[in-house]
Amino acid sequence: MRAARSYFGLALAVVYAAAFIVAYGLYARAAGMFLADLWLSLAALPYILTTRALTGTSDFAADSIGQVLAAAAFCCVLAYVVGALIEALLRAAFRLATRKRRATG
């Protein structure tokens, strides 16, 4: 249950959400232009690749607010889980290192 309270995971999720907001702002400002959704598509890349692996196709469209919100939620949760795993591994390594130090010294 400790991973559910990960500060590092929360920080990564907040940064990813901010990146989505900036990418959507860039898309909204240049909508209708060639490659206007490039940054939004790059931010949603984990979502796009996952839906393509699961369904065989990915029809992500930046003008569909439902897909953008789903991609943002998926990517933020993924960033949180990755951050929580990294934090758990670092905590375990720190505990192991300090346990060895206390046993020898």
N, C-alpha and C positions, 0 to 999 in steps of 0.2 A: 503494500500500500504506500510505501514511501515514494514510489515513482509518481503517484498521483499528486504529490506536492512538490514538484520539481520547479525550482526557480529558474534554472537554466533552460528547461523546456518551455516555460512560460515566456522567457525573454526571446527565445527563437521564434515562438508563435507570434509574438507581438511584432517582431521585426518583419516576419513574413507577411503579416496582415498590413503593415505599413507599406511594404513593397507592392502589394496588390492594390492598395489605394493609390499609390503614385502611378503605377502602371495603368490603372483604369483612368486616372486623370489625363495621362498622356494620350490614351486612346480617345477619350471624349473630346479632347482639344483638336485632334487630327482626324476625326471620324470621316470616312468617305475617301480619304487619301490612300495612296498605295502604301501597303505595309503599316497601316495605322495601328493595327493590333499586335505588332511584333513584340513589344515589351510585355503586354498582357499574356500573350501566348507563351513567352518564355517563363513568366512567373507561374503559369498554370501547367508547366511541362510535366511535373509528377502526376497531376490529374489526367492529362492527356495520354501519357504513356500507360497509366494504369487502366483507363477505360479502353484503350486500344488493345491491351493484353487480355482483358476480360471479355470484351465483346467483339473484338476483331476489327472494329472501326472506331474512329473518334470524330465526332462532328462538333467540336468546340467552336463556338462562335462568340466573339466579343460583344456583339450586339444583343445577345440573349442574356438578360440580367440573371435569370435562374441558373444558367450554366456558370456564369461568372461567380455567383454566390456559392454554388456547390463546389466549384474548383477552389475558391478561397477557403472554404471550411475544410475541405479535404487536405489541402496543403498546410493549413495551420495546425490541424490535428497531427499530421505526419511530422511536421517540425517539432511539435510538442513531444511526441513519442520518441523521436530521435534524440532530442535534447535530454529527455528523462533517462534514456538508456546511457547516454554519454555521462551524465551526472552520476548515475548509479555505478558505472564502471570506475569513474574517477574516485568516488567515495570508497568503493571496495579496495581499490589499489592503495589509497591513502591509509585505510584501516590496516591493511596487510603490511604496509611499510612501517607504520608506527608500532604495530604489534611486534615485529621483528626487532625494532630498535629498543623497545621496552624489555624484551626478553634477553637481549645481549648486554644491555647497558644498565 
